[in-house]
Amino acid sequence: MSSTQCDAQVQAQDSDTGRRAQWAAISKHQAELSDIWGNLEPHPSFNGAFSLGKDGILRSLGPDRDVHDAVPLSPHLIKALLDRLPFHPS
């Protein structure tokens, strides 16, 4: 691995650690959600989407909406995820 690749990897890890620390300052559920989100495998094409189903399962979907990865979320983690999204009362 070249020096540049090592530097990029260290910066990415520092960035992930910093983001987790920011969410951890808010709540332990936000920190746990950050860990789950970071470990959820995206579709290799990066043209997919993430979807939280009515069953409480967070899914990583491909461009054709095939499930690439999935993880069940507890009610506390569902609330933590919803707290990260804009609120629309309608």
Secondary structure, 3 states (H helix, E strand, C coil): CCHHHHHHHHHHHHHHHHHHHHHHHHCHHHHHHHHHHHHCCCCCCCCCEEEECCCCEEEEECCCCCEEEEEECCHHHHHHHHHCCCCCCC
